[in-house]
Amino acid sequence: MSARLIHGSWWTDFRFKYRRYRIRSPENTRAGAAAYEATLRMKLARGEDVGAAVKTNKTFEEFTKQWFELFVVTNNKASEQRAKRYILSRHLVPAFGKSLIDEIDVLSIERYKAGLLRSRLSPKTINNHLTVLRRCLQSAFDWGQIGSVPRIQWLKRPPGRIDYLSDKECLQLISDEQEPQWNLMVRMALLTGMRVSELLALDWSDVNINQSTIIIRRSASRGVMTSPKSNRTRSIPITNDLMQAFWLVKKKQGLLFGHDGERMRSYDAADRALTRICQRTGVREVGWHTLRHTFATQLVDRGAAMREIQELLGHTTITMTEKYAHVASTSLRRAVDLLGGQMANRGQQVVNTWAQEANTRPLQLIETWL
């Protein structure tokens, strides 16, 4: 049943033998519209005429142009707009562009999925395409262009591998002192779990010296300030090491990691800087998101609650955070060692963690930055 409330009136909106019918219900209630649809379907089955069928003359390509300007630009951030524009122009429009918007059905979508799989796109990428297509078709339904949204079956995909640094690698990474500003940014990524886009957009006004916290209010997207991911502002407590560093530079204004505190640095500049630090310290080359993964896995490994980690990372759901649950290697090792009576011996071999080392390192590198 497809009873729809349009401008205060209930309509029946359904398909019969590949034709769409949308007719105002004589009884202006949901139940009345549903009952009226059943009556109309019986008449159509007997070959009776119930009125002109609705036919959409707008192609998918035509509709997506309208959808992008009215919906995407209005509701999505710049980074999301770029991603949707790319998926539409490179994939969805070439595949569905000439089809009428109400002709896109489950079979055509399955054919599209099969073609992408043959081209060796990953299930995650294909699901991203389907998400954009689903949102577009949902808008077409909401705007009265189609009678229903075809069912879309997302591909199942194995969980991705989480790459993170060991304690030794963290110690190596923070030992570098050749580029003080980037060195501090690396340390902040390891000790706060902030995204690189959040670090690049961080302003000194976001550092609360009195409460020893950082407030995440903004994110950087190709040199443009925007809201954080998921549009959530969050507060992150900072360690004594970072607190001392901020006391030294508390009179600075503007961006923490900008050119002269003013111009925002680019993603590429941050990536190149991290690569240089990895090369100088002998750490395998990693990206900034690996430092975020390291922050999360270190917390899990030391017994932090998943809900707390979720808040620190800014995840919208606990499911996103639970992907780190399986990497608690140290706690699992301790549990297994209990069976072999090795706990006492291992306890003598424990060394300071990278976070403890970070709290005792000298701050001369920060002073050279002032």
N, C-alpha and C positions, 0 to 999 in steps of 0.2 A: 504494500500500500504506500502511496506517495501523496499524502495530504500535505498541502503547503499553505502557510498563512502569508498572504501577499497584500500589503497595504490595508490590513484590517479585514480582509476577506479570505475565506478558506477556499482553496482550489484543489482539484484532483489533477495530478500531473503524473502520467505513466506512459509506458510504451506497450504497443500491441503490434506484433508482426513487423518489428523494426520501424514502426512509425510512432511518433510522440503525440500525445493528446494532453492538452492542458485546458480545463474547462472549469468555470466557477461553479461551486456547489450551491444548489438551491437552499440547502440548510447550512447556515454559517457556523458550523462547529467542526472540530476535527473528526468526530465520529460520523457526522453527516457526510463529510467529504469522502471518508473511507467507504461508507455504504454506497455513495453515489458512484464511486469508481467501480465497485463490484457490479452495479447495474449497467454501467457503460460497457464493461468488459463482456457481459452477457449479450448485450445488443450487438457488439462487434463480432462475437462468435457466431451469431445468427445471420451475419451479413448486413445488418442494419447500419444506416448512416447516423453518426452521433455528432457530426460537425467536422469542420476542417482540421486536419492534423497540423500540428506546429512543425514547421520545417526551418531549421537554422541554415542560413546561407553563408554564415561567416566561417572561413577556414580557420584551422588551428593557428596558422601563421598570423592571420589578421587579428585573431583574438589575443594572441600573446603580446602583440604590440600594445594593445589597449590595456591588457592585464599588467604589463610591466610598468607602464606610466601611472596607472591608477592605484595599483596594489603594491608592487615591489618597491617603487621609489618612495611611496608613502610610508610603508611599514618596516622596511629593512634598512640596516646600516649599509654604509658604502661597500664594505667587504662582502656582505651577503649579496648586494646588488651585482657586484662583479662576478661572483660565483654563479648566480642564476643567469646572468646575461651570457656567460660562456657556455653553460649547459644548454641553454635554449638555442644559441646561434650555431654551435658546433654539433649538436646531437639531436635535440628534440624537434626543432623546426625542420632540419633535413629529413627526418624520419616521418613526421606527421604533418608537416606544413601545408600540404595540398589537400589534406582530408578535412571534411567539415567537422566542426568541433563535436557535433553529436554523433559522429560516425566512429569515434575512437572507442573501441570496446575491449573486452578482456583479451580476445584473441589477438588483436593488433598489438596490444601491450606485451603479451607473451612472445610474439614474434620479435618485437624490439629487444626484449631481454635476451632472447636466444642469439640475436645478431651481435649484441655487445659481448656476450660470453665467447662467441667465436672469435671476436677481435681481441680476446685476452684481457679485457678490462677486468679489474678486480670486483668481487661482489660488493665491496664497500662503495666503490665508485658508481657501480650500476644502481645501488640503492639510493645514492645521492640524486641520480637522474630521476628515479621513480618518485622521490620525495617532491622534487620540483614539479613533475608532471601531475602528481596527486594534488598539490596545492593549487595549480593552475585550473585543473578540472573542478576542484571544489569551488573556486571562485566563479567558474562558468555556471555551476549549479546554483550558487547563491544569487547570481545576477539574472537567473531565469533563462540562460542560454541553452541548458541541457536539462533533461528530466531526471537524470540520476548520474551518480559518479560510478564508473566501472570499478569493480573490485580489483585491487592491486596486491599481488603476492610478493613481498620482499624476499630477497635471496638470503638464505642462511649463510653465515660466514663464521669461520673460526675466530676466536679471540686473538687479537694482535699481540705480538711479543712486546713486552715492556722492557725497554733498555734503561739501565740505571748504573751509576758508578758505585764501585766498592769504596769502603772507607779509605783504603790506600790511595785510590785514584782521586778521591776528594782532597786528601792531604796534598797530593802532588799538584792538583789544579790550583789550590789556594796559595801554594808556595810561590807562585809567580809574582813579581813586583815591578815588572818593566812598564806596565801600562796601568797606573793607579786607578783611573776612572773605570776602565773595563774590569780590573781586578775586583773592585768593590761590587760591580754589577754581578760578576760571577758569584761572589760570596753571598750577595743578597738573594740570587736565584736559588742557591743551595739551602739557605736558611729561612726562606719565606715561601718557596714554591710559586712565586709569581711568574706569570707568563712573560715572555720577552716583550710583547706588545704593551703590557702593563708597566714593565720596568722603563721602557722608553718614554712612556707618557707620565711617569711619576714626577711630581713637583714637590719642592721643599715644603710647601704648605700642607702636603699630605702626610708629613712626618710629625707625629704628636710626641714631642720630647717629654712632656710631663707624664704621659700615660705609657710611654715606650711602645707605641703602636704605629703602624702604617695604615692609612685609609686608602683603599683602592677605589678610585672614583672614575678613572678614565682609562682608555686604551688607545694605542696608536695604530692607525691603518693607513699605510702609504703616506705618511706625513700629515695625516688628518686626525685630529682628536675626536674620539667618539666614546660612547659608553662602554663599560666593561662587557665581556662576554656574558650573555644571558641577562644583561642589563641589571646586574646585581652589584651594589656597593658592599664591600666587606672590610673588616678590620683584622689586621694580622699583628700579633705580638712579635716583638723583635728581641733578639738576644742581647746580652750585655756588650758583646763585641761590636755589634752594629750600633748599639746605643752610644757607645763611646765615640765611634766614628762620626755619628751625627752631631754629637756635642762639639766636636772639633770644627765642623763645617756648618753649624746651625745658622750662621749669618748669611749663608748663600741664598740667592733668590733664583726663581725660575726652575727649569728642569734639572733633576739630579744628574742626568747623563746626557744632557744636550751640549751642543757647541757653545761654550761660554755661557751655559745656563739658559740659552735662548732657543737656538735652532734645534729642532728634533733630529736625532740621528736616525738613520734608516735601518731596516732589517738587515740589508746586505752588509752594512758596516758592522753591525753587531755579530753577524755570522763570521765575517772575516776576522774580527777580533778574537772570538772564541777559538777559531781554528789556529790562530797564531799562538794563543796561550797553550792549547793542547800540544802543539808542536814543540814549544819551548820546554814544557814540563814532562814530555814523554807519555802523555795520556792519549789513548786512541781518540781519533777525531769524533766528536759528538756534537749534537745540536743543543740549542737552549732548552728544548722541551725535555731532553734527557735529564737536565738539572732539576726540572720540575718533578719528573718521575723519581729522581733520587730523593728529593725532599719527602715525597709521599711514602716511598718504600722504607726510608729510614724511620719514619714515624710508626709505620706498621710494625717494623722489626723490633721497635722498642716498646710496643704494647699500647700505643695510642688507640683510642676508640675510633671506629669508622665514621661516626657522626661528627667527631671533632675534625678529622681529616677532611671530610666533605666541606665543612665550613671554611677551613683554611684555604682549600683549593678553589672554592667558589663553584663547586659542582651543583647543578640544579637537582639531581637525584642521587640517592645513595648508591644506586646501581652503577653509576659512573665511577664511584670511588671504590667499590668492591672488587674491581679488577686488580687492585693491588694486594688483595688478601692472600694470594697464593705465593707471594714473594717474601714472606716472613721467614727467611732462611735461618737466621740466628736463633730465634725462639723455637723453631722446629728442631734445630740441631740440639739445643739444650734439652728438649723433651726426649729425644731419642737417646741422648747420652746418659740419661738417667737409668736406662736399661743396662748399659754397659759399665756403670760405675765410673764413668770418665769425668763426671762433673767437677770433682775436686781438682783433678789434674788440669782440666781446661781453664778452671778459674784462675790458676797461676799464670796463664798465658795471655790474659786479657790485657789489651793496650788501650790507650786513650782513643776515643773516637775522633772523627774529623771535626765534629761540632765542638768538642772540648778543646781541641787544638785551635780552632778558630777563635775561641774566647780568650786564649792566652797569647796569641800572636801579637807582636809589637805593631804599633799604629803609625810607624814612620812613613809607610807608603801613603797613608791617607794625608799626612801633613805635607808631603811633596806635591799633592794635588791642589792644595789651597792656593 
